Amino acid sequence: MVQYDDPRFSLNTEIIEELKFALGDGLPDLFNLFIQDAPQRIEAIRQHIENLDYAEIRTCGHTLNGGCATFGATNLSEICAELSEVCKQGENKETLLEVLGRMEEELENVFYSIDLILKDN
C-alpha cells in the first residue's frame, strides 16, 4: 500500500488500495468522473444557497457526499454531511457559505490527492 505523508493528502489509502485492486486500470476513470462532476455540484450548491433552497442544497451535497465516500474522501464527506445538518437546522446564508468555503478548500485537497495517486500509477 502506498503511504502518502503529505499533510494535504486527504484520501483514505486503504480504500484507494481496494479500488486499485477492484478497478485496476479503471481507477483513473472514476477519478476523472469525480473531477468533472464535483465543481458542478459545488456551483449548484452555491446557487441554491443564494436562494436558500435547503432541499436542493441537501440534494447536491448528498450526491457529492456519495462520490466522496466511493474513494475515501472522508474529510470532504464529513463536510457534506455537516452541510446537510446545517440545512436541516435552517441556518442563514452566512453559515451555509462558511460550510461551502470549507468544502471548496477540502475539494482542492482531494484534487491534489488524486493527482498524487495518478502520478504514482
A tleap script that builds the chain and sets N, CA, C and O, in Angstrom:
source leaprc.protein.ff14SB
mol = sequence {
  NMET VAL GLN TYR ASP ASP PRO ARG PHE SER
  LEU ASN THR GLU ILE ILE GLU GLU LEU LYS
  PHE ALA LEU GLY ASP GLY LEU PRO ASP LEU
  PHE ASN LEU PHE ILE GLN ASP ALA PRO GLN
  ARG ILE GLU ALA ILE ARG GLN HIE ILE GLU
  ASN LEU ASP TYR ALA GLU ILE ARG THR CYS
  GLY HIE THR LEU ASN GLY GLY CYS ALA THR
  PHE GLY ALA THR ASN LEU SER GLU ILE CYS
  ALA GLU LEU SER GLU VAL CYS LYS GLN GLY
  GLU ASN LYS GLU THR LEU LEU GLU VAL LEU
  GLY ARG MET GLU GLU GLU LEU GLU ASN VAL
  PHE TYR SER ILE ASP LEU ILE LEU LYS ASP
  CASN
}
set mol.1.N position { 0.845 -1.177 0.000 }
set mol.1.CA position { 0.000 0.000 0.000 }
set mol.1.C position { 0.890 1.242 0.000 }
set mol.1.O position { 1.846 1.325 0.771 }
set mol.2.N position { 0.583 2.175 -0.841 }
set mol.2.CA position { 1.329 3.416 -0.927 }
set mol.2.C position { 0.959 4.294 0.262 }
set mol.2.O position { -0.218 4.440 0.592 }
set mol.3.N position { 1.959 4.870 0.898 }
set mol.3.CA position { 1.727 5.781 2.015 }
set mol.3.C position { 2.033 7.207 1.559 }
set mol.3.O position { 3.083 7.475 0.975 }
set mol.4.N position { 1.124 8.087 1.829 }
set mol.4.CA position { 1.310 9.487 1.465 }
set mol.4.C position { 1.440 10.291 2.748 }
set mol.4.O position { 0.488 10.404 3.520 }
set mol.5.N position { 2.626 10.850 2.970 }
set mol.5.CA position { 2.900 11.591 4.195 }
set mol.5.C position { 2.589 13.078 4.061 }
set mol.5.O position { 2.654 13.814 5.046 }
set mol.6.N position { 2.260 13.514 2.884 }
set mol.6.CA position { 1.947 14.912 2.638 }
set mol.6.C position { 0.723 15.305 3.452 }
set mol.6.O position { -0.305 14.634 3.368 }
set mol.7.N position { 0.807 16.375 4.239 }
set mol.7.CA position { -0.342 16.769 5.066 }
set mol.7.C position { -1.579 17.171 4.251 }
set mol.7.O position { -2.691 17.168 4.778 }
set mol.8.N position { -1.395 17.508 2.998 }
set mol.8.CA position { -2.559 17.850 2.154 }
set mol.8.C position { -3.258 16.610 1.611 }
set mol.8.O position { -4.378 16.698 1.109 }
set mol.9.N position { -2.603 15.455 1.710 }
set mol.9.CA position { -3.208 14.236 1.194 }
set mol.9.C position { -4.408 13.898 2.064 }
set mol.9.O position { -4.275 13.733 3.276 }
set mol.10.N position { -5.582 13.795 1.447 }
set mol.10.CA position { -6.799 13.675 2.245 }
set mol.10.C position { -7.702 12.511 1.840 }
set mol.10.O position { -8.914 12.567 2.047 }
set mol.11.N position { -7.126 11.465 1.268 }
set mol.11.CA position { -7.920 10.301 0.907 }
set mol.11.C position { -7.522 9.117 1.784 }
set mol.11.O position { -6.380 9.015 2.233 }
set mol.12.N position { -8.464 8.243 2.013 }
set mol.12.CA position { -8.226 7.037 2.785 }
set mol.12.C position { -7.438 6.059 1.914 }
set mol.12.O position { -7.957 5.549 0.921 }
set mol.13.N position { -6.197 5.802 2.285 }
set mol.13.CA position { -5.326 4.972 1.447 }
set mol.13.C position { -5.791 3.521 1.379 }
set mol.13.O position { -5.565 2.847 0.374 }
set mol.14.N position { -6.432 3.037 2.426 }
set mol.14.CA position { -6.937 1.660 2.382 }
set mol.14.C position { -8.015 1.515 1.313 }
set mol.14.O position { -8.034 0.535 0.567 }
set mol.15.N position { -8.900 2.484 1.246 }
set mol.15.CA position { -9.954 2.449 0.231 }
set mol.15.C position { -9.341 2.576 -1.157 }
set mol.15.O position { -9.768 1.893 -2.088 }
set mol.16.N position { -8.353 3.438 -1.303 }
set mol.16.CA position { -7.682 3.599 -2.596 }
set mol.16.C position { -7.062 2.275 -3.036 }
set mol.16.O position { -7.194 1.878 -4.193 }
set mol.17.N position { -6.392 1.600 -2.119 }
set mol.17.CA position { -5.766 0.323 -2.471 }
set mol.17.C position { -6.815 -0.717 -2.860 }
set mol.17.O position { -6.596 -1.496 -3.787 }
set mol.18.N position { -7.942 -0.738 -2.167 }
set mol.18.CA position { -9.027 -1.656 -2.520 }
set mol.18.C position { -9.562 -1.350 -3.919 }
set mol.18.O position { -9.827 -2.256 -4.709 }
set mol.19.N position { -9.714 -0.061 -4.209 }
set mol.19.CA position { -10.201 0.337 -5.538 }
set mol.19.C position { -9.193 -0.017 -6.624 }
set mol.19.O position { -9.571 -0.450 -7.713 }
set mol.20.N position { -7.925 0.168 -6.330 }
set mol.20.CA position { -6.901 -0.200 -7.308 }
set mol.20.C position { -7.004 -1.690 -7.644 }
set mol.20.O position { -6.902 -2.090 -8.804 }
set mol.21.N position { -7.207 -2.496 -6.607 }
set mol.21.CA position { -7.331 -3.932 -6.814 }
set mol.21.C position { -8.604 -4.262 -7.599 }
set mol.21.O position { -8.575 -5.067 -8.530 }
set mol.22.N position { -9.720 -3.635 -7.215 }
set mol.22.CA position { -11.015 -3.948 -7.835 }
set mol.22.C position { -11.147 -3.385 -9.247 }
set mol.22.O position { -11.688 -4.042 -10.137 }
set mol.23.N position { -10.647 -2.158 -9.448 }
set mol.23.CA position { -10.857 -1.476 -10.730 }
set mol.23.C position { -9.662 -1.568 -11.672 }
set mol.23.O position { -9.803 -1.404 -12.884 }
set mol.24.N position { -8.511 -1.825 -11.121 }
set mol.24.CA position { -7.319 -1.874 -11.965 }
set mol.24.C position { -7.126 -0.583 -12.731 }
set mol.24.O position { -7.003 0.490 -12.140 }
set mol.25.N position { -7.100 -0.692 -14.043 }
set mol.25.CA position { -6.888 0.474 -14.897 }
set mol.25.C position { -8.091 1.423 -14.920 }
set mol.25.O position { -8.007 2.500 -15.510 }
set mol.26.N position { -9.192 1.046 -14.299 }
set mol.26.CA position { -10.396 1.876 -14.294 }
set mol.26.C position { -10.400 2.959 -13.235 }
set mol.26.O position { -11.266 3.833 -13.250 }
set mol.27.N position { -9.444 2.919 -12.312 }
set mol.27.CA position { -9.412 3.917 -11.242 }
set mol.27.C position { -9.295 5.347 -11.782 }
set mol.27.O position { -10.022 6.221 -11.311 }
set mol.28.N position { -8.420 5.620 -12.742 }
set mol.28.CA position { -8.363 6.985 -13.278 }
set mol.28.C position { -9.709 7.455 -13.849 }
set mol.28.O position { -10.051 8.633 -13.743 }
set mol.29.N position { -10.457 6.548 -14.443 }
set mol.29.CA position { -11.777 6.927 -14.967 }
set mol.29.C position { -12.702 7.372 -13.850 }
set mol.29.O position { -13.427 8.357 -13.995 }
set mol.30.N position { -12.683 6.650 -12.730 }
set mol.30.CA position { -13.501 7.025 -11.572 }
set mol.30.C position { -13.107 8.409 -11.071 }
set mol.30.O position { -13.958 9.256 -10.802 }
set mol.31.N position { -11.803 8.618 -10.951 }
set mol.31.CA position { -11.321 9.927 -10.507 }
set mol.31.C position { -11.726 11.028 -11.481 }
set mol.31.O position { -12.164 12.099 -11.060 }
set mol.32.N position { -11.582 10.773 -12.764 }
set mol.32.CA position { -11.916 11.795 -13.755 }
set mol.32.C position { -13.391 12.165 -13.725 }
set mol.32.O position { -13.742 13.332 -13.900 }
set mol.33.N position { -14.254 11.186 -13.506 }
set mol.33.CA position { -15.684 11.492 -13.366 }
set mol.33.C position { -15.921 12.419 -12.180 }
set mol.33.O position { -16.686 13.379 -12.273 }
set mol.34.N position { -15.263 12.122 -11.075 }
set mol.34.CA position { -15.418 12.965 -9.891 }
set mol.34.C position { -14.883 14.368 -10.143 }
set mol.34.O position { -15.512 15.356 -9.766 }
set mol.35.N position { -13.726 14.450 -10.779 }
set mol.35.CA position { -13.108 15.750 -11.054 }
set mol.35.C position { -14.014 16.607 -11.939 }
set mol.35.O position { -14.073 17.826 -11.775 }
set mol.36.N position { -14.708 15.980 -12.862 }
set mol.36.CA position { -15.621 16.714 -13.739 }
set mol.36.C position { -16.905 17.108 -13.014 }
set mol.36.O position { -17.430 18.201 -13.230 }
set mol.37.N position { -17.408 16.230 -12.163 }
set mol.37.CA position { -18.704 16.438 -11.528 }
set mol.37.C position { -18.661 17.348 -10.299 }
set mol.37.O position { -19.551 18.176 -10.111 }
set mol.38.N position { -17.643 17.199 -9.473 }
set mol.38.CA position { -17.604 17.906 -8.193 }
set mol.38.C position { -17.709 19.427 -8.318 }
set mol.38.O position { -18.490 20.031 -7.583 }
set mol.39.N position { -16.960 20.070 -9.209 }
set mol.39.CA position { -17.095 21.526 -9.313 }
set mol.39.C position { -18.511 21.967 -9.717 }
set mol.39.O position { -18.988 23.018 -9.288 }
set mol.40.N position { -19.166 21.161 -10.538 }
set mol.40.CA position { -20.543 21.483 -10.923 }
set mol.40.C position { -21.471 21.380 -9.718 }
set mol.40.O position { -22.378 22.195 -9.557 }
set mol.41.N position { -21.244 20.385 -8.881 }
set mol.41.CA position { -22.059 20.233 -7.656 }
set mol.41.C position { -21.825 21.410 -6.716 }
set mol.41.O position { -22.770 21.940 -6.132 }
set mol.42.N position { -20.577 21.816 -6.572 }
set mol.42.CA position { -20.254 22.955 -5.703 }
set mol.42.C position { -20.940 24.212 -6.211 }
set mol.42.O position { -21.513 24.968 -5.426 }
set mol.43.N position { -20.888 24.440 -7.508 }
set mol.43.CA position { -21.534 25.626 -8.085 }
set mol.43.C position { -23.039 25.562 -7.892 }
set mol.43.O position { -23.664 26.578 -7.589 }
set mol.44.N position { -23.626 24.398 -8.061 }
set mol.44.CA position { -25.067 24.253 -7.841 }
set mol.44.C position { -25.416 24.549 -6.386 }
set mol.44.O position { -26.416 25.209 -6.106 }
set mol.45.N position { -24.595 24.063 -5.467 }
set mol.45.CA position { -24.833 24.358 -4.043 }
set mol.45.C position { -24.786 25.861 -3.817 }
set mol.45.O position { -25.638 26.417 -3.124 }
set mol.46.N position { -23.794 26.513 -4.401 }
set mol.46.CA position { -23.673 27.979 -4.246 }
set mol.46.C position { -24.933 28.687 -4.750 }
set mol.46.O position { -25.437 29.600 -4.095 }
set mol.47.N position { -25.432 28.274 -5.895 }
set mol.47.CA position { -26.647 28.896 -6.443 }
set mol.47.C position { -27.846 28.640 -5.546 }
set mol.47.O position { -28.664 29.534 -5.334 }
set mol.48.N position { -27.957 27.434 -5.021 }
set mol.48.CA position { -29.088 27.117 -4.148 }
set mol.48.C position { -28.980 27.840 -2.804 }
set mol.48.O position { -29.999 28.151 -2.188 }
set mol.49.N position { -27.756 28.109 -2.344 }
set mol.49.CA position { -27.585 28.906 -1.131 }
set mol.49.C position { -28.104 30.311 -1.363 }
set mol.49.O position { -28.750 30.886 -0.488 }
set mol.50.N position { -27.830 30.866 -2.527 }
set mol.50.CA position { -28.316 32.214 -2.828 }
set mol.50.C position { -29.837 32.302 -2.704 }
set mol.50.O position { -30.378 33.331 -2.300 }
set mol.51.N position { -30.514 31.219 -3.056 }
set mol.51.CA position { -31.975 31.180 -2.985 }
set mol.51.C position { -32.491 30.562 -1.690 }
set mol.51.O position { -33.700 30.439 -1.490 }
set mol.52.N position { -31.573 30.177 -0.818 }
set mol.52.CA position { -31.900 29.460 0.416 }
set mol.52.C position { -32.849 28.290 0.145 }
set mol.52.O position { -33.837 28.082 0.850 }
set mol.53.N position { -32.515 27.547 -0.887 }
set mol.53.CA position { -33.287 26.354 -1.252 }
set mol.53.C position { -32.646 25.151 -0.556 }
set mol.53.O position { -31.825 24.434 -1.129 }
set mol.54.N position { -33.050 24.960 0.692 }
set mol.54.CA position { -32.426 23.943 1.533 }
set mol.54.C position { -32.533 22.536 0.947 }
set mol.54.O position { -31.586 21.755 1.031 }
set mol.55.N position { -33.659 22.218 0.366 }
set mol.55.CA position { -33.840 20.872 -0.195 }
set mol.55.C position { -32.840 20.615 -1.312 }
set mol.55.O position { -32.247 19.537 -1.369 }
set mol.56.N position { -32.644 21.570 -2.188 }
set mol.56.CA position { -31.701 21.395 -3.295 }
set mol.56.C position { -30.251 21.406 -2.809 }
set mol.56.O position { -29.411 20.682 -3.343 }
set mol.57.N position { -29.961 22.219 -1.809 }
set mol.57.CA position { -28.609 22.224 -1.231 }
set mol.57.C position { -28.303 20.832 -0.693 }
set mol.57.O position { -27.229 20.285 -0.941 }
set mol.58.N position { -29.243 20.269 0.040 }
set mol.58.CA position { -29.050 18.941 0.620 }
set mol.58.C position { -28.918 17.878 -0.465 }
set mol.58.O position { -28.094 16.971 -0.347 }
set mol.59.N position { -29.719 17.980 -1.518 }
set mol.59.CA position { -29.642 17.009 -2.609 }
set mol.59.C position { -28.274 17.044 -3.275 }
set mol.59.O position { -27.657 16.000 -3.490 }
set mol.60.N position { -27.804 18.231 -3.597 }
set mol.60.CA position { -26.479 18.358 -4.236 }
set mol.60.C position { -25.373 17.891 -3.292 }
set mol.60.O position { -24.436 17.212 -3.712 }
set mol.61.N position { -25.486 18.255 -2.023 }
set mol.61.CA position { -24.495 17.834 -1.047 }
set mol.61.C position { -24.485 16.329 -0.866 }
set mol.61.O position { -23.426 15.719 -0.719 }
set mol.62.N position { -25.674 15.729 -0.877 }
set mol.62.CA position { -25.783 14.276 -0.736 }
set mol.62.C position { -25.137 13.566 -1.928 }
set mol.62.O position { -24.438 12.568 -1.758 }
set mol.63.N position { -25.371 14.080 -3.114 }
set mol.63.CA position { -24.773 13.485 -4.315 }
set mol.63.C position { -23.250 13.586 -4.264 }
set mol.63.O position { -22.549 12.622 -4.574 }
set mol.64.N position { -22.747 14.743 -3.876 }
set mol.64.CA position { -21.300 14.931 -3.751 }
set mol.64.C position { -20.749 14.003 -2.672 }
set mol.64.O position { -19.680 13.416 -2.841 }
set mol.65.N position { -21.464 13.871 -1.585 }
set mol.65.CA position { -21.057 13.005 -0.489 }
set mol.65.C position { -20.910 11.561 -0.965 }
set mol.65.O position { -19.964 10.875 -0.576 }
set mol.66.N position { -21.822 11.102 -1.790 }
set mol.66.CA position { -21.743 9.742 -2.315 }
set mol.66.C position { -20.482 9.514 -3.118 }
set mol.66.O position { -19.840 8.471 -2.993 }
set mol.67.N position { -20.124 10.484 -3.940 }
set mol.67.CA position { -18.884 10.382 -4.710 }
set mol.67.C position { -17.666 10.352 -3.810 }
set mol.67.O position { -16.717 9.607 -4.055 }
set mol.68.N position { -17.697 11.163 -2.773 }
set mol.68.CA position { -16.573 11.209 -1.835 }
set mol.68.C position { -16.393 9.873 -1.128 }
set mol.68.O position { -15.274 9.382 -0.979 }
set mol.69.N position { -17.490 9.302 -0.702 }
set mol.69.CA position { -17.434 8.044 0.035 }
set mol.69.C position { -16.891 6.914 -0.833 }
set mol.69.O position { -16.266 5.983 -0.326 }
set mol.70.N position { -17.125 6.994 -2.123 }
set mol.70.CA position { -16.699 5.937 -3.035 }
set mol.70.C position { -15.193 5.710 -2.987 }
set mol.70.O position { -14.735 4.568 -3.039 }
set mol.71.N position { -14.421 6.793 -2.887 }
set mol.71.CA position { -12.972 6.606 -2.904 }
set mol.71.C position { -12.263 7.182 -1.689 }
set mol.71.O position { -11.079 7.515 -1.754 }
set mol.72.N position { -12.972 7.298 -0.600 }
set mol.72.CA position { -12.312 7.609 0.660 }
set mol.72.C position { -11.969 9.053 0.917 }
set mol.72.O position { -11.013 9.341 1.636 }
set mol.73.N position { -12.728 9.970 0.346 }
set mol.73.CA position { -12.535 11.391 0.656 }
set mol.73.C position { -13.352 11.698 1.911 }
set mol.73.O position { -14.352 12.415 1.868 }
set mol.74.N position { -12.893 11.132 3.030 }
set mol.74.CA position { -13.698 11.170 4.253 }
set mol.74.C position { -13.860 12.570 4.833 }
set mol.74.O position { -14.928 12.898 5.351 }
set mol.75.N position { -12.833 13.396 4.758 }
set mol.75.CA position { -12.967 14.762 5.274 }
set mol.75.C position { -14.031 15.534 4.501 }
set mol.75.O position { -14.865 16.220 5.093 }
set mol.76.N position { -13.997 15.420 3.193 }
set mol.76.CA position { -14.987 16.107 2.362 }
set mol.76.C position { -16.372 15.517 2.604 }
set mol.76.O position { -17.365 16.243 2.636 }
set mol.77.N position { -16.433 14.224 2.771 }
set mol.77.CA position { -17.700 13.564 3.052 }
set mol.77.C position { -18.307 14.097 4.354 }
set mol.77.O position { -19.511 14.341 4.425 }
set mol.78.N position { -17.479 14.275 5.370 }
set mol.78.CA position { -17.954 14.800 6.651 }
set mol.78.C position { -18.474 16.232 6.511 }
set mol.78.O position { -19.465 16.600 7.142 }
set mol.79.N position { -17.813 17.026 5.698 }
set mol.79.CA position { -18.267 18.404 5.489 }
set mol.79.C position { -19.596 18.404 4.734 }
set mol.79.O position { -20.467 19.224 5.023 }
set mol.80.N position { -19.760 17.502 3.782 }
set mol.80.CA position { -21.031 17.371 3.062 }
set mol.80.C position { -22.159 17.009 4.039 }
set mol.80.O position { -23.261 17.551 3.956 }
set mol.81.N position { -21.869 16.094 4.956 }
set mol.81.CA position { -22.864 15.711 5.961 }
set mol.81.C position { -23.188 16.887 6.867 }
set mol.81.O position { -24.340 17.075 7.259 }
set mol.82.N position { -22.183 17.672 7.199 }
set mol.82.CA position { -22.399 18.869 8.020 }
set mol.82.C position { -23.310 19.861 7.290 }
set mol.82.O position { -24.186 20.474 7.900 }
set mol.83.N position { -23.096 20.011 5.989 }
set mol.83.CA position { -23.941 20.911 5.203 }
set mol.83.C position { -25.400 20.479 5.290 }
set mol.83.O position { -26.297 21.313 5.414 }
set mol.84.N position { -25.629 19.186 5.224 }
set mol.84.CA position { -26.985 18.665 5.326 }
set mol.84.C position { -27.597 19.013 6.682 }
set mol.84.O position { -28.755 19.423 6.759 }
set mol.85.N position { -26.823 18.850 7.739 }
set mol.85.CA position { -27.316 19.175 9.085 }
set mol.85.C position { -27.622 20.663 9.223 }
set mol.85.O position { -28.626 21.046 9.823 }
set mol.86.N position { -26.755 21.490 8.668 }
set mol.86.CA position { -26.961 22.940 8.713 }
set mol.86.C position { -28.255 23.305 7.992 }
set mol.86.O position { -28.991 24.188 8.432 }
set mol.87.N position { -28.527 22.622 6.884 }
set mol.87.CA position { -29.772 22.863 6.150 }
set mol.87.C position { -30.978 22.443 6.979 }
set mol.87.O position { -31.986 23.149 7.022 }
set mol.88.N position { -30.874 21.299 7.634 }
set mol.88.CA position { -31.982 20.820 8.473 }
set mol.88.C position { -32.317 21.828 9.565 }
set mol.88.O position { -33.475 21.983 9.952 }
set mol.89.N position { -31.282 22.512 10.055 }
set mol.89.CA position { -31.472 23.498 11.118 }
set mol.89.C position { -31.942 24.846 10.589 }
set mol.89.O position { -32.266 25.742 11.368 }
set mol.90.N position { -31.981 24.992 9.253 }
set mol.90.CA position { -32.446 26.238 8.653 }
set mol.90.C position { -31.515 27.409 8.897 }
set mol.90.O position { -31.957 28.545 9.071 }
set mol.91.N position { -30.216 27.121 8.910 }
set mol.91.CA position { -29.235 28.174 9.171 }
set mol.91.C position { -29.255 29.244 8.080 }
set mol.91.O position { -29.779 29.039 6.985 }
set mol.92.N position { -28.669 30.388 8.418 }
set mol.92.CA position { -28.656 31.523 7.499 }
set mol.92.C position { -27.630 31.343 6.389 }
set mol.92.O position { -26.806 30.429 6.413 }
set mol.93.N position { -27.708 32.229 5.435 }
set mol.93.CA position { -26.841 32.167 4.253 }
set mol.93.C position { -25.359 32.234 4.636 }
set mol.93.O position { -24.534 31.537 4.045 }
set mol.94.N position { -25.027 33.058 5.607 }
set mol.94.CA position { -23.633 33.211 6.025 }
set mol.94.C position { -23.056 31.882 6.531 }
set mol.94.O position { -21.929 31.524 6.187 }
set mol.95.N position { -23.811 31.169 7.329 }
set mol.95.CA position { -23.362 29.874 7.849 }
set mol.95.C position { -23.206 28.875 6.716 }
set mol.95.O position { -22.223 28.135 6.666 }
set mol.96.N position { -24.170 28.849 5.807 }
set mol.96.CA position { -24.100 27.944 4.661 }
set mol.96.C position { -22.867 28.234 3.807 }
set mol.96.O position { -22.177 27.315 3.366 }
set mol.97.N position { -22.599 29.512 3.580 }
set mol.97.CA position { -21.432 29.889 2.773 }
set mol.97.C position { -20.119 29.525 3.470 }
set mol.97.O position { -19.137 29.192 2.808 }
set mol.98.N position { -20.101 29.588 4.799 }
set mol.98.CA position { -18.901 29.203 5.547 }
set mol.98.C position { -18.623 27.717 5.348 }
set mol.98.O position { -17.481 27.323 5.110 }
set mol.99.N position { -19.667 26.890 5.444 }
set mol.99.CA position { -19.502 25.452 5.231 }
set mol.99.C position { -19.077 25.192 3.785 }
set mol.99.O position { -18.195 24.370 3.534 }
set mol.100.N position { -19.698 25.886 2.844 }
set mol.100.CA position { -19.333 25.733 1.437 }
set mol.100.C position { -17.862 26.098 1.215 }
set mol.100.O position { -17.169 25.428 0.450 }
set mol.101.N position { -17.392 27.133 1.865 }
set mol.101.CA position { -15.984 27.523 1.747 }
set mol.101.C position { -15.053 26.413 2.208 }
set mol.101.O position { -14.029 26.156 1.576 }
set mol.102.N position { -15.404 25.757 3.304 }
set mol.102.CA position { -14.594 24.637 3.771 }
set mol.102.C position { -14.667 23.461 2.805 }
set mol.102.O position { -13.690 22.737 2.615 }
set mol.103.N position { -15.838 23.278 2.195 }
set mol.103.CA position { -15.972 22.223 1.183 }
set mol.103.C position { -15.028 22.497 0.019 }
set mol.103.O position { -14.339 21.595 -0.457 }
set mol.104.N position { -15.000 23.725 -0.428 }
set mol.104.CA position { -14.141 24.085 -1.559 }
set mol.104.C position { -12.668 23.891 -1.222 }
set mol.104.O position { -11.898 23.408 -2.053 }
set mol.105.N position { -12.271 24.265 -0.005 }
set mol.105.CA position { -10.881 24.071 0.409 }
set mol.105.C position { -10.529 22.588 0.436 }
set mol.105.O position { -9.470 22.184 -0.042 }
set mol.106.N position { -11.425 21.784 0.998 }
set mol.106.CA position { -11.148 20.351 1.082 }
set mol.106.C position { -11.187 19.712 -0.303 }
set mol.106.O position { -10.440 18.770 -0.570 }
set mol.107.N position { -12.042 20.209 -1.178 }
set mol.107.CA position { -12.077 19.685 -2.540 }
set mol.107.C position { -10.727 19.893 -3.221 }
set mol.107.O position { -10.276 19.030 -3.974 }
set mol.108.N position { -10.087 21.014 -2.968 }
set mol.108.CA position { -8.747 21.255 -3.522 }
set mol.108.C position { -7.763 20.214 -3.000 }
set mol.108.O position { -6.917 19.732 -3.753 }
set mol.109.N position { -7.865 19.860 -1.717 }
set mol.109.CA position { -7.007 18.818 -1.154 }
set mol.109.C position { -7.290 17.463 -1.803 }
set mol.109.O position { -6.369 16.688 -2.062 }
set mol.110.N position { -8.554 17.184 -2.062 }
set mol.110.CA position { -8.928 15.929 -2.716 }
set mol.110.C position { -8.353 15.883 -4.125 }
set mol.110.O position { -7.778 14.872 -4.529 }
set mol.111.N position { -8.503 16.969 -4.872 }
set mol.111.CA position { -7.940 17.018 -6.224 }
set mol.111.C position { -6.419 16.836 -6.185 }
set mol.111.O position { -5.851 16.123 -7.012 }
set mol.112.N position { -5.783 17.475 -5.238 }
set mol.112.CA position { -4.333 17.345 -5.057 }
set mol.112.C position { -3.974 15.881 -4.784 }
set mol.112.O position { -3.017 15.351 -5.349 }
set mol.113.N position { -4.747 15.242 -3.921 }
set mol.113.CA position { -4.510 13.842 -3.560 }
set mol.113.C position { -4.698 12.923 -4.760 }
set mol.113.O position { -3.903 12.012 -4.988 }
set mol.114.N position { -5.751 13.173 -5.520 }
set mol.114.CA position { -5.995 12.382 -6.724 }
set mol.114.C position { -4.830 12.512 -7.693 }
set mol.114.O position { -4.392 11.531 -8.295 }
set mol.115.N position { -4.340 13.726 -7.834 }
set mol.115.CA position { -3.206 13.968 -8.729 }
set mol.115.C position { -1.993 13.162 -8.286 }
set mol.115.O position { -1.297 12.588 -9.124 }
set mol.116.N position { -1.729 13.109 -6.989 }
set mol.116.CA position { -0.606 12.319 -6.483 }
set mol.116.C position { -0.779 10.842 -6.808 }
set mol.116.O position { 0.171 10.173 -7.215 }
set mol.117.N position { -1.980 10.343 -6.628 }
set mol.117.CA position { -2.251 8.930 -6.905 }
set mol.117.C position { -2.055 8.631 -8.384 }
set mol.117.O position { -1.425 7.639 -8.752 }
set mol.118.N position { -2.596 9.494 -9.217 }
set mol.118.CA position { -2.485 9.267 -10.666 }
set mol.118.C position { -1.031 9.317 -11.125 }
set mol.118.O position { -0.638 8.564 -12.017 }
set mol.119.N position { -0.243 10.181 -10.536 }
set mol.119.CA position { 1.175 10.257 -10.890 }
set mol.119.C position { 1.937 9.043 -10.396 }
set mol.119.O position { 2.950 8.654 -10.977 }
set mol.120.N position { 1.440 8.437 -9.306 }
set mol.120.CA position { 2.100 7.285 -8.715 }
set mol.120.C position { 1.876 6.011 -9.527 }
set mol.120.O position { 2.667 5.070 -9.459 }
set mol.121.N position { 0.788 5.995 -10.296 }
set mol.121.CA position { 0.445 4.788 -11.058 }
set mol.121.C position { 1.203 4.694 -12.357 }
set mol.121.O position { 1.024 3.736 -13.108 }
savepdb mol mol.pdb
quit
